Amino acid sequence: MKTLFLAFTTLLFTQFNALACTKALVMGTNETNWPPYLVKQGDTFLGTEVDAVRAIFKDSKFCIKWTYFPSFSRVQAELKNGRVDITYAASYTEQRAQYAHFSLPYREEIMLLYKHKDSADVSSLADLFSQDFTAGINRGSFFGDELEQLKTKYSKQVVLTAQANNRFSMLDKKRIDYVIEDSVVAQYFVKKHSSISQVKTITPINVNNVHFMLSKKSLTLDDVATVNQLITKNEAAIKSIYQPMH
């Protein structure tokens, strides 16, 4: 009788969870080794971004399915056509806002410049590119208006990559001269590669809040409002996840 009761309780709990999740969202990511934010182990995604998403969407009508794509440009393309519903750590741009809703911000991002120890210190991005140096950046990412203009002018010196570990590996091997990266992520790779350090003669490349991008093709304004409510409601939990990293 006790076994029957436990089986019934388990079934009831499973059905309750299934009923609680009325809308499944595909979360697109291009990262597999972006510590401490996101690391892919087998079919499982781990890291502070995953922890924050779990905290935000807990007990909501949404359940999240993390799905890998080979580049952030591909994630954005899938978001446009609605095959990806949501992605994370996105900077707002007017171009992106044409096909995606932006949530409230949920954390801050500081992008800094890193170099191989044999590379020169530079005083600005313009200085870097005018000396024919190369810089590795994440394909499809936005790092502020100045870099967008320089990327066009010095396109042959901008090395677009899909993975942070590839960028820092290339820098370690002196295949590129600099890397622009999130300061929290870079801490991990600087410890891993003794040849790499932050360029302290230059101001941060970009400092801004990041958001969730939500597909206009598959999600409604009501969905966006619900996500914003969840971010506000879980503000303390989000802060506790990211605070220790700074």
JORAUR-V510566 format. One line per field, one symbol per residue. ss: DSSP state (H for helix, E for strand, L for the rest). phi: phi as a letter, one per 40 degrees, with the letter a starting at -180 (. if undefined). psi: psi as a letter, one per 20 degrees, with the letter a starting at -180 (. if undefined). A space follows every 10 residues. Layout:
# JORAUR-V510566
ss->???
phi->???
psi->???
This chain:
# JORAUR-V510566
ss->LHHHHHHHHH HHHHHHHHHH LLEEEEEEEL LLEELLLEEE ELLEEELHHH HHHHHHHLLL LEEEEEEELL LHHHHHHHHH HLLLLEEEEE LLLHHHHLLE EELLLLEEEE EEEEEELLLL LLLLHHHHHH LLLLEEEELL LLLLHHHHHH HHHLHHHEEE ELLHHHHHHH HHLLLLLEEE EEHHHHHHHH HHLLLEEELL LLLLLEEEEE EEEEELLLLL HHHHHHHHHH HHHLHHHHHH HHHHHL
phi->.ccccccccc cccccccccc cbacbcccab cbabcccabc bgcbbbhccc cccccccdfb ccbbbcbcbc acdcdccccd cgcbcaabfb ccbcccccbb cbcccbabbb cbbbbcdccc cbbacccdcc cgcbbcbccg cbbhcdcdcc dccbdcccbc bbbccccccc cccgcbcabb adccccdccc ccbccbaccc cbcdcabacb bcbbcccbbb cccccccccc cccbdccccc ccdccb
psi->gggggggggg gggghgghhh oioppoopqj qimlqjgppp ocjpprrhgg gggghgjpkr iqqpopppqi rhggghghhg jjhphqrrlp qpqhghihiq qprqqirqpo prpqrqhiqq qqirhhgghh jkrqpprppi rpkrhghggh hghlhiioop ripghgghgh ghjkirhrpp qphgghgghh hhoiiprqoj jqrphporqq rppppihiqr hhgghgghhh gghkgggghh ghgii.
